[in-house]
Amino acid sequence: MSESLEDLRSQITEISLELVRLLNERAAIALKIGAAKRKQGHSNLYDPIREAKLLKQLLEASEGPLADDALAHLFKEVFKTSLALQVEDAHKQLLVESKRATAVHIGPVSFGEAPVIIAGPCAIETEEQITEIFAFLSGLDVQIVRAGAFKPRTSPYDFQGLGIDGLKMASRIAKQYGLLLVSEIMDADSLEEALPYLDAVQIGARNMQNFSLLKAAGAINKPIILKRGLSATIEEFTLAAEYIVASGNDQVILCERGIRTFETATRNTLDISAVAILKERLELPIIVDVSHAAGRKDILLPLAKAGIAVGGDGIMIETHPQPSIALSDAQQQLNMTEFASFYRELKKFINEVKK
């Protein structure tokens, strides 16, 4: 006796309901897989080799009547949906938003407590220059110094830095004065060679989305200062930091250094609102580079005060023994007298804010 139309439709309904249950069960497991990958430091959720192997297995197991191309189409949609769920879940639960178990440190200096001042010349030029400025900063109780050995410049004819030799020299002089050294590294290949000479690695604005460098930075055991890209949104900045943390290094300090707008009165436009938003959203410290934001000396102090007032965890600023003859960023570097005044006023402001 043949089954009635209603019986057949009832069977279809039961199977469809079971498919819904199984698809949701599959999706729940896919979410767990995504979370496990992120926990292990895998930033790439998509695994094409695994997908191709599974699809082949499914097609071999099929006994029809569905054709292979129809079955492949159905399961590719299932795979695509599972990946979309994992990506959405990752965005909801970014590691940089997770409650921190430990503070971020450069050497013994902790970020997230009292605001930290990082100072030094734009570029390492000579041994005399570095010795003079590091000795001066040490006398003011500055603990962390910045100095560029690799200089990404807009023009290929501008000073590009002294490279690893400059870094070795600056490291030796920093240790002589008990200072911690931060310097920018431009590519993953240079990272390993530079690490012995650095207490923290800076990733500059032009490299914020250099993903191979971000992943390499995530694989080392040194703190990273990540600068915001010239035209990067807050979301893009956040996800760049996520690359580092997802790759295994949670010692990340964000740096707001101004973004490119139509305004020409300053080198960039310091996005104070980004500091407040990132402090609210993320469990990472954020500092403000006032020198690159302003590109001029006269407004560095009010910008630094503003950065601290909205919750910034520190200020980065450039100072040089003789800014007028500096090989880069001459117009925005404070001389030592100017910096001493800036430092006193900012420390006074920080103490007032803490009361």
Residue pairs with C-beta under 8 A, 6 or more apart in sequence:
23 78
26 78
26 82
27 81
27 82
27 85
30 82
30 83
30 85
30 86
31 85
31 86
31 89
33 86
34 45
34 85
34 86
34 87
34 89
34 90
35 89
35 93
37 45
38 90
38 93
38 95
38 246
41 218
41 246
41 247
41 248
42 246
43 215
43 218
43 242
43 243
43 246
43 247
45 83
45 86
45 87
45 90
46 83
51 79
55 72
55 75
55 76
55 79
58 71
58 75
59 68
59 71
59 72
62 68
62 71
66 74
94 238
94 239
94 242
94 282
95 242
95 245
95 246
95 250
96 238
96 241
96 242
96 245
96 252
96 282
96 283
96 284
97 281
97 282
97 283
98 283
99 283
100 250
100 283
102 250
103 110
103 111
103 112
103 113
104 110
104 111
104 112
104 223
104 250
104 251
104 252
104 253
104 284
104 285
105 111
105 223
105 251
106 144
106 180
106 182
106 199
106 200
106 223
106 253
107 143
107 144
107 180
107 199
109 116
109 143
109 144
109 180
111 253
111 285
111 287
111 313
111 314
112 285
112 313
114 350
114 354
115 308
115 312
115 313
115 314
115 315
115 350
116 143
116 144
116 287
116 313
116 314
116 315
117 142
117 144
117 314
117 315
117 317
117 343
117 346
117 347
118 142
118 144
118 145
118 146
118 182
118 287
118 314
118 315
118 316
118 317
119 137
119 142
119 144
119 145
119 146
119 316
119 317
119 318
119 319
119 339
119 343
120 133
120 134
120 137
120 145
120 146
120 147
120 318
120 319
121 129
121 130
121 133
121 146
121 147
121 148
121 318
121 319
121 320
121 326
121 333
122 148
122 151
122 291
122 318
122 320
122 326
122 328
122 329
122 332
122 333
123 147
123 148
123 149
123 151
123 159
123 161
123 162
123 326
123 327
123 328
123 329
124 130
124 147
124 148
124 149
124 161
124 162
124 166
124 167
124 169
124 170
124 183
125 162
125 326
125 327
127 169
127 173
129 320
129 321
130 147
130 169
130 170
130 173
131 173
132 321
133 145
133 319
133 320
133 321
133 336
134 145
134 170
134 173
134 174
134 176
134 177
134 179
135 177
136 321
136 336
136 339
137 145
137 177
137 179
137 319
138 177
138 178
138 179
140 340
140 343
142 179
142 343
143 179
143 180
144 179
144 180
144 181
144 182
144 199
144 200
145 174
145 179
145 180
145 181
145 182
146 181
146 182
146 183
146 202
146 316
146 318
147 166
147 170
147 181
147 182
147 183
148 161
148 183
148 184
148 328
149 161
149 162
149 163
149 164
149 166
149 167
149 170
149 183
149 184
149 194
150 160
150 161
150 163
150 183
150 184
150 185
150 186
150 190
151 158
151 159
151 160
151 161
151 184
151 328
152 184
152 186
152 204
152 206
152 207
153 159
153 160
153 328
158 328
159 327
159 328
162 169
164 190
164 193
164 194
164 197
167 183
167 194
167 197
167 198
168 197
170 181
170 183
170 197
171 181
171 196
171 197
171 198
174 180
174 181
180 199
180 200
181 197
181 198
181 199
181 200
182 198
182 199
182 200
182 201
182 202
182 225
183 194
183 197
183 198
183 201
183 202
184 201
184 202
184 203
184 204
185 191
185 194
185 198
185 201
185 202
185 203
185 213
186 204
186 207
186 213
187 207
187 210
187 212
187 213
188 212
188 213
188 215
188 216
191 201
191 213
191 216
191 217
191 220
194 201
195 201
195 220
195 222
198 222
199 222
199 223
200 222
200 223
200 224
200 225
200 253
201 217
201 220
201 222
201 223
201 224
201 225
202 224
202 225
202 227
202 255
203 210
203 213
203 214
203 217
203 224
203 225
203 226
203 227
204 227
205 227
205 228
205 229
205 230
205 232
205 257
205 292
206 229
206 230
207 213
208 226
208 227
208 228
208 229
208 232
208 236
208 237
208 240
209 229
209 232
209 236
209 240
211 243
214 240
214 243
214 244
214 247
215 243
215 244
215 247
217 224
217 244
217 247
217 249
218 243
218 244
218 245
218 246
218 247
218 248
218 249
219 247
219 248
219 249
220 249
221 249
222 249
222 251
223 251
223 252
223 253
224 244
224 249
224 251
224 252
224 253
225 253
225 254
225 255
225 287
225 316
226 237
226 240
226 241
226 244
226 252
226 253
226 254
226 255
227 255
227 257
227 289
228 237
228 254
228 255
228 256
228 257
228 259
228 271
228 274
229 236
229 237
229 240
229 259
230 259
230 260
230 268
231 259
231 260
232 240
232 259
234 274
234 277
234 278
237 254
237 274
237 278
238 278
238 281
238 282
241 252
241 254
241 282
241 284
244 252
245 252
252 284
253 284
253 285
253 286
253 287
253 313
253 314
254 278
254 282
254 284
254 285
254 286
254 287
255 286
255 287
255 288
255 289
255 316
256 270
256 271
256 274
256 275
256 278
256 286
256 287
256 288
256 289
256 293
256 307
256 312
257 268
257 288
257 289
257 292
257 293
257 316
258 266
258 267
258 268
258 269
258 270
258 271
258 289
258 292
258 293
258 294
259 268
259 269
259 271
260 268
260 269
261 268
261 269
263 269
266 293
266 294
266 295
266 296
266 299
267 292
267 293
267 294
267 295
267 296
267 332
268 292
268 293
268 294
268 295
269 293
270 288
270 290
270 293
270 294
270 303
270 306
270 307
272 306
272 307
272 310
273 310
275 286
275 288
275 307
275 310
275 311
275 312
276 310
276 311
278 284
278 286
279 286
279 310
279 311
279 312
285 313
285 314
286 311
286 312
286 313
287 307
287 312
287 313
287 314
287 315
287 316
288 303
288 304
288 307
288 312
288 314
288 315
288 316
289 315
289 316
289 317
290 300
290 303
290 304
290 307
290 315
290 316
290 317
291 300
291 316
291 317
291 318
291 329
291 332
291 333
292 332
293 303
294 300
294 303
294 332
295 331
295 332
296 331
296 332
297 331
297 332
297 333
297 334
297 338
300 317
300 332
300 334
300 342
301 342
301 345
301 346
304 315
304 317
304 342
304 346
305 346
305 349
307 315
308 315
308 346
308 349
308 350
308 353
309 353
315 346
317 334
317 339
317 342
318 329
318 332
318 333
318 334
319 333
319 334
319 335
319 336
319 338
319 339
320 326
320 330
320 333
320 334
320 335
321 335
321 336
322 335
323 330
323 331
323 333
323 334
323 335
324 330
326 333
334 342
